[in-house]
């Protein structure tokens, strides 16, 4: 999708709420990776007699991830847990990089970076717990959700306004797309009117 020369008013609305140094980092992102539990879900684990039986994903996040992909940004899931639910969600969204059962997320991100020929300042990661910390400290754009441990919040560049599983990943997607002037085309093609914002 072609990037317009003039920012869409909605992009300006999003970026006005974000510190400039975060916008500058988001502008460089070519690959965005997400933890699953606590980021794409609310972190609740639903078990039956035969193990985990359900995870709750948010449709807003799903469309945000699709927009990233359609804009040419590589999307990855990197999670410490393992199960068919995450694989199915990744397949539904057309996400080819779905790494499960990962204990060392920085190592996985390093491998992905090498495979795509990307420096770390062009890679983002959104996570919320200890297993995510090393990766968050290394990437160009580190993001988390409200309610993450204090040492996680201190390590990141940006904290979403919404909790995990409630549109947090979508906020991150919108931020990246707006910083790169790639959100406007999606709004325009869907004839979105934002009241006085677009006047």
BALOBA-1460 file (C-alpha; in Angstrom, 3 decimals):
// residues 199
<rec num="1" residu="x" x="0.000" y="0.000" z="0.000"/>
<rec num="2" residu="x" x="1.441" y="3.358" z="-1.069"/>
<rec num="3" residu="x" x="2.397" y="5.783" z="1.703"/>
<rec num="4" residu="x" x="0.722" y="9.186" z="1.211"/>
<rec num="5" residu="x" x="2.794" y="12.372" z="1.433"/>
<rec num="6" residu="x" x="0.286" y="14.099" z="3.726"/>
<rec num="7" residu="x" x="-0.588" y="12.453" z="7.081"/>
<rec num="8" residu="x" x="-4.219" y="11.485" z="7.674"/>
<rec num="9" residu="x" x="-5.865" y="13.539" z="10.470"/>
<rec num="10" residu="x" x="-6.389" y="10.350" z="12.490"/>
<rec num="11" residu="x" x="-2.643" y="9.704" z="12.402"/>
<rec num="12" residu="x" x="-2.017" y="13.148" z="13.856"/>
<rec num="13" residu="x" x="-4.599" y="12.422" z="16.553"/>
<rec num="14" residu="x" x="-2.794" y="9.231" z="17.572"/>
<rec num="15" residu="x" x="0.701" y="10.691" z="17.444"/>
<rec num="16" residu="x" x="-0.250" y="13.782" z="19.454"/>
<rec num="17" residu="x" x="-0.635" y="11.503" z="22.481"/>
<rec num="18" residu="x" x="2.745" y="9.817" z="22.087"/>
<rec num="19" residu="x" x="6.188" y="11.215" z="23.008"/>
<rec num="20" residu="x" x="8.281" y="12.189" z="19.997"/>
<rec num="21" residu="x" x="11.079" y="9.763" z="20.849"/>
<rec num="22" residu="x" x="8.579" y="6.889" z="20.736"/>
<rec num="23" residu="x" x="7.177" y="8.064" z="17.398"/>
<rec num="24" residu="x" x="10.722" y="8.200" z="15.998"/>
<rec num="25" residu="x" x="11.327" y="4.616" z="17.104"/>
<rec num="26" residu="x" x="7.992" y="3.411" z="15.703"/>
<rec num="27" residu="x" x="8.817" y="5.037" z="12.373"/>
<rec num="28" residu="x" x="11.747" y="2.618" z="11.898"/>
<rec num="29" residu="x" x="9.937" y="-0.655" z="12.648"/>
<rec num="30" residu="x" x="9.924" y="-3.305" z="9.919"/>
<rec num="31" residu="x" x="9.208" y="-6.311" z="12.133"/>
<rec num="32" residu="x" x="6.949" y="-6.366" z="15.195"/>
<rec num="33" residu="x" x="6.820" y="-9.343" z="17.541"/>
<rec num="34" residu="x" x="4.227" y="-9.973" z="20.235"/>
<rec num="35" residu="x" x="4.077" y="-12.148" z="23.305"/>
<rec num="36" residu="x" x="0.713" y="-13.900" z="23.533"/>
<rec num="37" residu="x" x="-0.461" y="-14.446" z="27.120"/>
<rec num="38" residu="x" x="-1.028" y="-11.071" z="28.748"/>
<rec num="39" residu="x" x="-0.580" y="-9.155" z="25.471"/>
<rec num="40" residu="x" x="-2.881" y="-10.707" z="22.873"/>
<rec num="41" residu="x" x="-4.960" y="-12.244" z="25.670"/>
<rec num="42" residu="x" x="-5.870" y="-11.099" z="29.170"/>
<rec num="43" residu="x" x="-3.435" y="-13.661" z="30.548"/>
<rec num="44" residu="x" x="-6.122" y="-16.001" z="31.902"/>
<rec num="45" residu="x" x="-5.442" y="-19.709" z="31.336"/>
<rec num="46" residu="x" x="-8.536" y="-21.858" z="30.840"/>
<rec num="47" residu="x" x="-8.018" y="-25.550" z="31.634"/>
<rec num="48" residu="x" x="-10.112" y="-28.652" z="31.177"/>
<rec num="49" residu="x" x="-9.297" y="-32.243" z="32.071"/>
<rec num="50" residu="x" x="-7.023" y="-32.559" z="29.028"/>
<rec num="51" residu="x" x="-5.137" y="-29.295" z="29.450"/>
<rec num="52" residu="x" x="-5.645" y="-25.783" z="28.114"/>
<rec num="53" residu="x" x="-8.931" y="-25.477" z="26.276"/>
<rec num="54" residu="x" x="-9.401" y="-21.783" z="25.523"/>
<rec num="55" residu="x" x="-7.814" y="-18.372" z="25.068"/>
<rec num="56" residu="x" x="-9.709" y="-15.128" z="24.538"/>
<rec num="57" residu="x" x="-8.424" y="-12.938" z="21.693"/>
<rec num="58" residu="x" x="-9.721" y="-9.498" z="20.699"/>
<rec num="59" residu="x" x="-10.939" y="-8.743" z="17.172"/>
<rec num="60" residu="x" x="-9.440" y="-5.232" z="17.292"/>
<rec num="61" residu="x" x="-5.994" y="-6.714" z="17.813"/>
<rec num="62" residu="x" x="-6.511" y="-9.143" z="14.962"/>
<rec num="63" residu="x" x="-7.320" y="-6.416" z="12.468"/>
<rec num="64" residu="x" x="-4.391" y="-4.335" z="13.671"/>
<rec num="65" residu="x" x="-2.043" y="-7.235" z="13.040"/>
<rec num="66" residu="x" x="-3.543" y="-7.671" z="9.558"/>
<rec num="67" residu="x" x="-2.966" y="-3.998" z="8.807"/>
<rec num="68" residu="x" x="0.682" y="-4.315" z="9.835"/>
<rec num="69" residu="x" x="1.126" y="-7.289" z="7.508"/>
<rec num="70" residu="x" x="-0.649" y="-5.604" z="4.608"/>
<rec num="71" residu="x" x="1.628" y="-2.585" z="5.086"/>
<rec num="72" residu="x" x="4.703" y="-4.759" z="4.627"/>
<rec num="73" residu="x" x="5.649" y="-5.045" z="8.295"/>
<rec num="74" residu="x" x="6.556" y="-8.561" z="9.376"/>
<rec num="75" residu="x" x="4.543" y="-9.816" z="12.369"/>
<rec num="76" residu="x" x="5.638" y="-12.566" z="14.750"/>
<rec num="77" residu="x" x="4.217" y="-14.320" z="17.801"/>
<rec num="78" residu="x" x="6.798" y="-15.427" z="20.384"/>
<rec num="79" residu="x" x="5.345" y="-17.163" z="23.418"/>
<rec num="80" residu="x" x="6.641" y="-19.255" z="26.288"/>
<rec num="81" residu="x" x="3.612" y="-21.504" z="26.299"/>
<rec num="82" residu="x" x="2.757" y="-24.074" z="23.651"/>
<rec num="83" residu="x" x="-0.540" y="-25.257" z="22.226"/>
<rec num="84" residu="x" x="-2.736" y="-25.486" z="19.125"/>
<rec num="85" residu="x" x="-4.804" y="-22.395" z="19.977"/>
<rec num="86" residu="x" x="-1.977" y="-19.943" z="19.285"/>
<rec num="87" residu="x" x="-1.034" y="-21.765" z="16.076"/>
<rec num="88" residu="x" x="-4.640" y="-21.533" z="14.913"/>
<rec num="89" residu="x" x="-4.887" y="-17.827" z="15.701"/>
<rec num="90" residu="x" x="-1.650" y="-17.144" z="13.849"/>
<rec num="91" residu="x" x="-2.895" y="-19.092" z="10.826"/>
<rec num="92" residu="x" x="-6.203" y="-17.180" z="10.810"/>
<rec num="93" residu="x" x="-4.280" y="-13.913" z="10.631"/>
<rec num="94" residu="x" x="-1.759" y="-15.130" z="8.062"/>
<rec num="95" residu="x" x="1.140" y="-14.805" z="10.478"/>
<rec num="96" residu="x" x="3.949" y="-17.071" z="9.352"/>
<rec num="97" residu="x" x="6.291" y="-16.634" z="12.328"/>
<rec num="98" residu="x" x="4.653" y="-18.315" z="15.324"/>
<rec num="99" residu="x" x="7.226" y="-19.511" z="17.850"/>
<rec num="100" residu="x" x="5.915" y="-21.422" z="20.863"/>
<rec num="101" residu="x" x="7.571" y="-22.922" z="23.917"/>
<rec num="102" residu="x" x="10.296" y="-20.250" z="23.746"/>
<rec num="103" residu="x" x="12.340" y="-19.709" z="26.906"/>
<rec num="104" residu="x" x="14.891" y="-17.305" z="25.433"/>
<rec num="105" residu="x" x="12.922" y="-14.733" z="23.464"/>
<rec num="106" residu="x" x="15.947" y="-12.562" z="22.751"/>
<rec num="107" residu="x" x="17.645" y="-15.502" z="21.065"/>
<rec num="108" residu="x" x="14.535" y="-16.102" z="18.956"/>
<rec num="109" residu="x" x="14.368" y="-12.438" z="17.994"/>
<rec num="110" residu="x" x="18.071" y="-12.467" z="17.126"/>
<rec num="111" residu="x" x="17.517" y="-15.404" z="14.801"/>
<rec num="112" residu="x" x="14.506" y="-13.727" z="13.174"/>
<rec num="113" residu="x" x="16.502" y="-10.524" z="12.738"/>
<rec num="114" residu="x" x="19.315" y="-12.396" z="11.018"/>
<rec num="115" residu="x" x="16.905" y="-14.251" z="8.741"/>
<rec num="116" residu="x" x="15.305" y="-10.974" z="7.631"/>
<rec num="117" residu="x" x="18.529" y="-8.982" z="7.527"/>
<rec num="118" residu="x" x="17.239" y="-6.419" z="10.016"/>
<rec num="119" residu="x" x="19.096" y="-4.501" z="12.739"/>
<rec num="120" residu="x" x="17.449" y="-4.414" z="16.160"/>
<rec num="121" residu="x" x="16.464" y="-0.761" z="15.812"/>
<rec num="122" residu="x" x="14.029" y="-1.882" z="13.092"/>
<rec num="123" residu="x" x="12.465" y="-4.543" z="15.319"/>
<rec num="124" residu="x" x="9.798" y="-4.042" z="17.966"/>
<rec num="125" residu="x" x="8.557" y="-6.327" z="20.718"/>
<rec num="126" residu="x" x="5.556" y="-6.171" z="23.038"/>
<rec num="127" residu="x" x="5.760" y="-8.265" z="26.202"/>
<rec num="128" residu="x" x="4.761" y="-8.140" z="29.846"/>
<rec num="129" residu="x" x="6.834" y="-10.460" z="32.023"/>
<rec num="130" residu="x" x="10.304" y="-11.592" z="33.069"/>
<rec num="131" residu="x" x="10.786" y="-13.866" z="30.058"/>
<rec num="132" residu="x" x="10.283" y="-10.831" z="27.821"/>
<rec num="133" residu="x" x="12.694" y="-8.509" z="29.610"/>
<rec num="134" residu="x" x="15.932" y="-9.239" z="27.750"/>
<rec num="135" residu="x" x="14.207" y="-8.851" z="24.384"/>
<rec num="136" residu="x" x="12.482" y="-5.644" z="25.482"/>
<rec num="137" residu="x" x="15.825" y="-4.174" z="26.531"/>
<rec num="138" residu="x" x="17.339" y="-4.889" z="23.117"/>
<rec num="139" residu="x" x="14.759" y="-3.893" z="20.504"/>
<rec num="140" residu="x" x="14.195" y="-0.554" z="18.812"/>
<rec num="141" residu="x" x="10.613" y="-0.263" z="20.071"/>
<rec num="142" residu="x" x="9.754" y="-1.941" z="23.367"/>
<rec num="143" residu="x" x="6.108" y="-1.935" z="24.462"/>
<rec num="144" residu="x" x="4.028" y="-3.360" z="27.282"/>
<rec num="145" residu="x" x="0.598" y="-3.127" z="28.887"/>
<rec num="146" residu="x" x="-0.646" y="-1.419" z="32.042"/>
<rec num="147" residu="x" x="-0.378" y="-3.721" z="35.023"/>
<rec num="148" residu="x" x="2.932" y="-5.250" z="33.929"/>
<rec num="149" residu="x" x="5.535" y="-5.463" z="36.706"/>
<rec num="150" residu="x" x="7.293" y="-2.183" z="37.449"/>
<rec num="151" residu="x" x="10.629" y="-3.445" z="36.127"/>
<rec num="152" residu="x" x="8.969" y="-4.194" z="32.799"/>
<rec num="153" residu="x" x="7.358" y="-0.765" z="32.562"/>
<rec num="154" residu="x" x="10.726" y="0.835" z="33.325"/>
<rec num="155" residu="x" x="12.397" y="-1.154" z="30.547"/>
<rec num="156" residu="x" x="10.034" y="-0.178" z="27.732"/>
<rec num="157" residu="x" x="9.563" y="2.891" z="25.572"/>
<rec num="158" residu="x" x="5.759" y="2.819" z="25.512"/>
<rec num="159" residu="x" x="2.871" y="1.469" z="27.611"/>
<rec num="160" residu="x" x="-0.533" y="0.951" z="25.994"/>
<rec num="161" residu="x" x="-3.617" y="2.587" z="27.424"/>
<rec num="162" residu="x" x="-5.595" y="-0.640" z="27.245"/>
<rec num="163" residu="x" x="-4.808" y="-3.936" z="29.002"/>
<rec num="164" residu="x" x="-3.726" y="-7.131" z="27.290"/>
<rec num="165" residu="x" x="-6.491" y="-8.875" z="25.384"/>
<rec num="166" residu="x" x="-8.538" y="-5.664" z="25.305"/>
<rec num="167" residu="x" x="-7.037" y="-3.859" z="22.328"/>
<rec num="168" residu="x" x="-3.511" y="-3.194" z="23.623"/>
<rec num="169" residu="x" x="-1.852" y="-4.763" z="20.594"/>
<rec num="170" residu="x" x="-4.153" y="-2.745" z="18.308"/>
<rec num="171" residu="x" x="-2.974" y="0.472" z="19.955"/>
<rec num="172" residu="x" x="0.589" y="-0.595" z="19.250"/>
<rec num="173" residu="x" x="-0.235" y="-1.425" z="15.634"/>
<rec num="174" residu="x" x="-1.985" y="1.912" z="15.151"/>
<rec num="175" residu="x" x="0.989" y="3.745" z="16.650"/>
<rec num="176" residu="x" x="3.444" y="2.094" z="14.250"/>
<rec num="177" residu="x" x="1.202" y="2.609" z="11.238"/>
<rec num="178" residu="x" x="0.514" y="6.240" z="12.129"/>
<rec num="179" residu="x" x="4.222" y="6.953" z="12.667"/>
<rec num="180" residu="x" x="4.914" y="5.538" z="9.202"/>
<rec num="181" residu="x" x="1.915" y="7.332" z="7.602"/>
<rec num="182" residu="x" x="0.408" y="3.973" z="6.730"/>
<rec num="183" residu="x" x="-2.782" y="4.086" z="8.788"/>
<rec num="184" residu="x" x="-4.505" y="6.741" z="6.683"/>
<rec num="185" residu="x" x="-4.962" y="4.553" z="3.591"/>
<rec num="186" residu="x" x="-6.891" y="1.981" z="5.653"/>
<rec num="187" residu="x" x="-9.154" y="4.690" z="7.020"/>
<rec num="188" residu="x" x="-9.686" y="6.230" z="3.593"/>
<rec num="189" residu="x" x="-10.446" y="2.952" z="1.830"/>
<rec num="190" residu="x" x="-13.102" y="2.186" z="4.440"/>
<rec num="191" residu="x" x="-14.650" y="5.681" z="4.117"/>
<rec num="192" residu="x" x="-14.002" y="6.443" z="7.762"/>
<rec num="193" residu="x" x="-15.329" y="9.764" z="9.015"/>
<rec num="194" residu="x" x="-13.995" y="11.011" z="12.339"/>
<rec num="195" residu="x" x="-16.335" y="13.938" z="12.911"/>
<rec num="196" residu="x" x="-14.499" y="17.236" z="13.211"/>
<rec num="197" residu="x" x="-11.146" y="15.456" z="13.042"/>
<rec num="198" residu="x" x="-11.371" y="15.006" z="9.270"/>
<rec num="199" residu="x" x="-12.921" y="18.382" z="8.477"/>
